[in-house]
Amino acid sequence: MSFSRRSLERIAEAIAIVGVVALHIVYFLLCLRKGHIDPGVDGEVYRQLARDYLNSPTLLGENCKIVFWTPWYLFIAAVGATQGGVFLLQLSVFTISLVAVLNVAKKLGMNRYWPTLAVLSYGLYWPTFDYVVFYQYENFLAWGVITTLCLLGANRARLERETWRWLAAGIVVGLTVLAHSRVAGLAILCGIIFVSVCLRTRRFLWLPAFAFMVPLLLPTFLWGVRNRLLWGQWIFSSTSFGYNLYVGFNPVATGSFMPQPPYPPLDQAAQMAWDFIRSHPSRALELILWKLIRYWEISEPSQFGPSLFLWQERVLMPLGLVGYAIGLWRTLRRLWTLRLNLFEETSSTILFSTVFMITYFQIFHAIFYVFTPRFRIPAMPIISLLGIWVLWEAWTNCSEKRGTKCLKSADTP
């Protein structure tokens, strides 16, 4: 029995996805065997909030009186706030992320077994094993990022006529932003693509706009209504913005999570951060630049376990940085020459989206947060993807040059 090359490629893709998922299940079972599973850095808080929500008399969640934390705990509560339920949720979105990585790799032009390698590069990234088990939101945000890129990774003609893409993207982005507002850049990306398509077609696409905006805004709006009814304030995400800004800009700030400054009054934190920036502009700029650089630093073993398992960061992170730089240059060059025609090709849309989201994450964390390696996890699907893309580009170019030399040799009498 013989298989075509395409069939073998599909078999390899299926084996890679199933194998990676199976390894994560084995890891979860091993954690259960130990008798205690660490819920993660903030996981204990979210687990308790989810239980408080479930014990509330109504769906409004009257027992959850803390709005400092994001509504991620609603998703934990939806699966019963149990270890098994959380794992099934995290594993489900992780599996979808693997399929999305495979799809995006193909849309970038990768062929043969390169998309399978892209799946393995992200699927075997060691922190994903922990974050599929944890009660934290990073794995869920990674799903939102790569799935949105997959859904809107199409050329202008398809984006114009396929309304289902905008509906699905609106649902994904709406749920992801509700889980944590730090991925609001996804909505900005979708807006840029939508406006560009409208300008190119010279008409406003009412149906795709409606299909996208309703599921995008509805979850956040309902959360705001809930907070208005219970606490008398329109809070659409959480009240942690000011404190997060202050942690990044204060007299003892170093650009990392430690040392922690004294906790300021919550209603004064943002103002204190802005006062520091105005009083020490050079120091504020230094902190921003330092955090931009630290976005690409290798994780310490204390963060994610033995350094042996962080080989992806030592190999694919530098390649991902190279891929980001190449993608940024190509996107800017195409934007300069093509302008509104930038999204005429699927690969151009994908490349723009990956570059935009990495740029967004870097700038967002440099301004509104300090940096720790866990904050990079939502971007790791596209960082590892760009790392494999660089290798594929190099391999393709070398193969083409070898083919050209062979042809020239054959033509030489």
N, C-alpha and C positions, 0 to 999 in steps of 0.2 A: 504494500500500500504506500503510495507516494503522495506527498503534499506539495502544493504550490508554495512559492516563496511567500506570497501574501498570507496563505493559511498558516504557515509556520510563524509568521510575524504576529498574527492574531492569537495564536496559541501561546506564544511567549508573553504577550501583553496580559492575557488572562491569568497565566501562571504567576506573573509578577504581582498583579493586584491581589489575587487569592492568597498567594504566599505571604505577602506583607500583612494582610489582614489576619491571617492565621497566626503569624508571629506575635501580633499585638494581643490576640486572644490568649495565647500561651502566656504572655507576660502578665496579663490580668489574672489568670489562674494562679500563677506563681505568687503574685502579690496576695491573693486570697489565702494561699497556703501558709503564708507567713503569719496570718491572723490579724494584721493591721495594715490598712492602706492609708498612706498619707494623702489627705485631700488637697494638698497644695498650699502655696504661700497664703493666698486669700481664700482658699477653698473652704476652710472651716467656717469663716464668716458667712459665705454664700450658702453653705449647707444649713446653717442655723437660721438664716433669713428665709430660706425655702421652707423649712419646717414651721417657722412662725407663720408664714403665709398659709400653709396648709391647715394650720390650727385656727385660722381666723374664721369668724362667723360667716363672712360673705367673701365673694370673689375679689372684693376691693382690697382685701388683705389688711384689715385694721390692726393686726398685731405687729405688722412690719412698720414701725414708726421711724426707722432710720432711712433717710433719703440721700445719705452721703454716698452709699454704694449704688452701683448701676443696677438696673432691673434684670441682670443676668439670672438672678435667683428664680425668676419666673419660669425659666426654661427647666431649671433643676426641679422646681415644684411640679412642673407638668409631667415629669417622669417619676413622681413620687418621692423625690429627695432620697432615694435609696442608691447604694453603690452600684447594684446591678442596672438600675434604670439609667443612671448617669453614664455608665459605661456603654450601654446600648446607644444612647444619644450621641456620645462622643465618637463611638466607633462608626456609626451610620454616617455622620457628616465627614469623618475622616475618609471613609471608603468613597464617598462622592467626590471628595477632594482629589483622590488618586485618579479617578476616572476623568476629572476635569483637567488635571495635569497632563494626562495622556492626550486628551483632545486638544489642549492649547499647544502642546509640543508639535502635533501634526499641523496645526494651523500656522505655526511658525515656519513650516516647510520641512521639518525633520521627517526622515523616512527610515525604512528598514527597521533596525532594532534600536534606533536612537530614542524614540518615544518610550520604549520599555525602560531604557536606561534612565530617562527623566523620572519615570514613576519610582524606580528604585532609589534614585538620589534623594527624593523627598520622603518616600515611605520608610526608608531605613535610617532616617535622621533620628538620632537617639532621643532627643527631647519629645518627639511625638509619642513615644511609648509611655512616658509619664503623663503627658497632657491628654492622652486618650483615657487615662484612669482618673486624673484629677477632677475636682469640682470647679476648675477655673475655666475661663472663657477663651483663652488664646487659640485653642484648636478650633473652636466654633468660628472665631473671626477669620482664621485661615481659610475655612470652608467658604465663608462669605466672599472673600477676596478672589480666590481662584475660580469659584463658580460664576461670579459675575463676569470675570474676564472671559470665561468660556461662553457664556450666554451672549455677550455683546461682541464676541470675536467673529465678526462677519464683515463683508464688504457693504458699501453704502446701499446698493440695490436691495440686498436682503434685509438690512436694518430698516429700510423704508417700507417694505411690504410685509415683513413677518412680525406682526404685532405681538405674537406669543413671546417673543424674545424680551420685549419690554415689560410685559406682564410678569414673566418669571423673574426677570432682573429686579423688578420693583418689590416682589415678595422677598427675594433673597436679601436685598439691600435693606429693606424695611426691618426684617427680623434681626439682621446683623447690627444695624445701628441701634436698635432697641437694646440688644445685649450689651453693647458698649459704644458710646458716641465717638470714640477715637477713630473709628473707621468711616466717619462721615465723608471722607475723601472719595469713597465709592460713589456717593450721590453726586459729588462734583464731577467725577470722571464721566458718569452717565450723562450728566447735563451737557458737558462739553461735546461729547459724541452726538447727542441729540440735536443740539443747536447747529453743529457743523452739517449734519445730514439735512436739516431743514433749510439752511442757507444754500446748500448745494442744489436741492430740489426746488428751491424758491417757493416753498409753501410750508405752512405749519401743519405738522402731522398730529391732528387732534386726537385720533384714536390711540396711537402709541403713547402720546403724552398722558392721556387719561389712564390708560392701562398701567403705566409706570408710576404715576404720582399717587394714585389712591392707595395701593398696597405699601408704597414707600412711607407715606405720611400717617396712615391710619394707626399703626401700632404706637408710634411716638405720641400722637395726639391723644389716643385713649389713655396712655400712661399719664399725660399731663392733666387730663380730666380727672383721673383717679386721685392724683395728688391735690388737685384743686378742691375736690369734694371732701377729702380727709383732712388736709392740713391748711386749706385756704390759700395755697400758693400754686402758681402755674410752673411746675417743675417737669420738664420734658425728658430729662435723663437723670442726673444726680446733682448734688451740690458740692461735689469734690473738685470742681474746676479751679476755684481759687486756691485751694490748698496745694493741688498739683503744680500750679504755676509758682507758688511760693517755695515749694521744695526745690524747684529748679533755679530760682533767683532769690537768694538771701545771703546774708553776710558770711555764712559758713559753707555755702554751696561749692561743690567741687566738680559737678557734672555727673557724678555717680549718686547712687541712692544713699550712700553714707558719706559724711555724718549727717544725721537727721537734725534739722533745726528745732528749736522749741515750737510746740504747736501753737499757732496764733488763733485768735478767735475766728471762727469760720467765716463770719460776715466781713472780716477785715483782711483776710489772707490775700485776696487778689489785689487790693489797694496797696498792701505792704510790698507785694512783688513788683508792682509798677513803680512804686516809690524807689525801690532799690535799682531798677533798670534806669530810671531817670537820673538818679544820683551817681550811679557807677556805670555809665554806658560802655566804657572800654572793657570792664570786667564782665558785663552782660554779654557783649559780643564774643569775648574769649570763651565764656561758658557755652555759647551756642556753637562756636566752631569746634570746641572740644567734644561736644556731644555728637556733632555731625561725623567726626572722625571715629568716635567710639561705636558708632552704629555698626561698623564693620570689624570690630575687634573679636578675637577668638574667646569663647566662653571659658570661664575658669572651671576646673573640675568640681569645685564646691557647688557650682550652679546645677550641673546636669549629670554628675556622676563621673566615672573614670574617663580620663582624656582619650583613652584608646577608642572610645565609642563616638568621639567627636571628629572623626576623620573628615566628615563632610565639610566642616567649617575650615579645616586646614587646607583642603583641596578645592572644594566647590565655592567657598566664600570668596577667595581671591578671584576665581574664574567668574563668579557672579558679579563681582565688582567690575571686572573687565567687560563682561557682557552688558552691564548697565551703562558703562561709559560709551561703548560702541553703539548701543541702542539709543542713547541720548543724542549722540552725534548724528546718527542716521535720521532720527525723528526730526531734529532741528533742521537738517539739510532738506528733508522732504517737505517740512512745513514751509520753508523759505521758497522752494521751487514749486510745490504743488498747491499750497495753501488749502483751499476748501476741498481739493481732491485727495487730501491725505488719507481718507478712509475709503478710497475706491477699491483697495485690495485688502483681503482679510489679514494677511501678514502685517501690513502697515498698522491696522487697527490694533492688533495684538501687541505689537512692539510698542506703540504709543501708550497703550494701557499699562503694560508692565513698567515702563520707564516712569510714567506718571505716578503710579502707586508707590514705587520705591522712593521717588522724590518726595511724595507727600508724607510717607512714614518718617523719613529722615527729618524733614523740616518740622513736622508736628511734634516729634519727641524732643527735638532740639529746643523748641520754644516752650511747649506746655508740659513737658515731663523731664525727669532725669532719664538716664538710660540704664537698663539692665537687660541681659540677653533674652529674658522671656518676652520682652516687648517686641523683639524682632521676629518671634515665631509666626505671627499672622502674615509676614512678608516672605517667610522661608519657602513656600511653594514656588514663588516666582523667582526668588534669588537662586535656588537650586536649579530651576528650569533654565535660567539665563546662563548658569555655569555649564550645563550640558549643551546649550545652544552654541556657546563659544567653541566647545570641542567639536561639535558637528560642523560648524562653519569652517574651522581649520582643516578638518578631515576632508570636507567637500572641496575646498580650494586646492589642497594637496593632490587629491584624486584627479581634479580637472587639469592641473599642471602636468601630472604624470601622463594623462591621456593625450595632452597636446604634444608632449615630447615624443611619445610613441608614434603619433601620426606623422610628425615631422621626420622621424627616423625612417618610417615606412616610405615616405615620399622621396627620400634621398637616394639617388641611384648608386 
